[in-house]
Amino acid sequence: MIEKFDRMHGLPDGFFDITTANIRSLFPKPTLMQLDGRGGDFLFISILLHGNEYTGLKVMQKILADHADDLPRSILLFIGNVQAAEANRRFLPGQVDYNRCWPGTDLVPSPTSQMMQRVVEIALGLPLFAAIDIHNNTGKNPHYACITDPSLENQNLAARFNRVGMVFNHYGVSTMAFNGTCPAATLECGLPGDPRGIEHACRFIEDMLTLDELPHGKPTRHALHLVESHLTLNIPEHISYAFDPAADVDLRFESDFEDRNFTLFDPHQVFGYTRVERPLSITDTDGHDVTDEILRVEKGRIYLNNTMMPAMITRDELVIQQDCLCHLLQDYLPYHEVDL
Ligand SMILES: [Zn+2]
C-alpha cells in the first residue's frame, strides 16, 4: 500500500493565503506540484516534511509571489506532512517521521516510505539542478545546510547558504535520496517562522533559481566550516530533567544550556549535573549505544570525553521525546585528510 498524494501542474488559487492551520483546505493530502519555469532543468524543493516547521511554506509563498509567471527555473515542489502541519506537530501519533522514510531508510517499509519512493522516482525522471529540503529547528541555532554526502558539489551547495555546514547521516532523510543524482541539502532555518530564517532561505532559493552552475573546486575553510553530526543525545524516558541546576530531578542543565549551541565543550567543562548513574543515552548513526565512550559522570557532574559541539539543543519536551535533546558535532575530517 502507498500513502496517497496529489499531483498538480501549476499553482492552485489561494496558495498565497494559506497558513499551516488551514493548509488542508487547499492540500488535503501531501502534494507534488510542478511549476514550469524558463530553464530546462528543475529545482526539487520539499517543505513541511515536519509539520510544525513552516518556514518552507512562507519561503515558497514569497518566492512564487515574486516570480508569479516568470520562474527562472522550473520547480518540483513537494508539500509533505499536511496533516501534522494542520496540527502544528512534527508528525502525528501513528505516523512515521516524513524525513526518515525516504529511499535509503532503515525503517520497515510503510505506505509513507512507498510514497517517498514514488516522489523520488518522479523527480529523478526530470533533469534536476539541485534538491533542497527546508526545515526549522527548535533551539537557538545559526542557519546552516546539512548534507549527507560531503561531495564537492554538496559542499559548494552548503557553502552558498552559510559558512558553517553539517555532514549528517540519518538514514532515510530526503537529502540522501538525491545523492549521486544532483546536489542536495537540507536547510536549517532557525525557529519556525523566524523572519530572518525566511529571508535567508529566500535569498538562497533565488540564488538556486538563477545560478548557471555551482563551483567545482573545494570550498576554502573560510567559505565552509564543515562539521559532522554522528552522535545523537537522548534523555531516557524514566529520567526526570530540568534546565535549572537547583531543581530536584535526575538530570539538570544550566538554564542557558540552549545558548551553548555550536560552542565547544572541552573534556573539563561541566556538561550537566546528575544524581543517577546513566542520565543520558548517546547513539551513533548505526543506532549503537556509545554513551560510555562519549561521556563520563564524576561526582554528579557530566563531562564529555572529547571536545565536541552540541547542536540543535532543544528544551521542547515533545521534541526531546520524539527526536532528541541535541546532537554532538565534531569537525568533519574526510579519511584522506587524517594522518594515519
Ligand atoms: Zn525538520
Residues whose N, C-alpha, C, O or C-beta is under 5 A from the ligand:
A	BS01	ZN	H50 E53 H135 N136
